[in-house]
Amino acid sequence: MAGTPCPKFDWRIDLDALVFFHRPSGSQCFVHRLAFRSLTENPTPSVEDCLAWFSSHHAAFDAAAAAKAARGPAAGQAFNLNSRDIRRALKP
């Protein structure tokens, strides 16, 4: 997935989560900071740590969102990704 453009993303302070738009499903995807604790192996990741990790691994987030969208949420409905969803997408 090299060369895949990074989707639009932002940090929601009210939810303490990263949110990005998954274009194929038309859904907003949320990843809570607690998921980044596991993914980054950092017990207290900053917002900047989370955003940087997302930026460098965005293809895995996109793949995890595609897999989750295929399992259930209707197109256009928001859903969350947890660290297990993303780890599965990181495996070759």
Summary of the structure (lengths in Angstrom):
residues: 92
radius of gyration: 12.1
end to end distance: 11.5
largest distance: 34.2
contacts: 261
relative contact order: 0.22
helix: 43%
strand: 20%
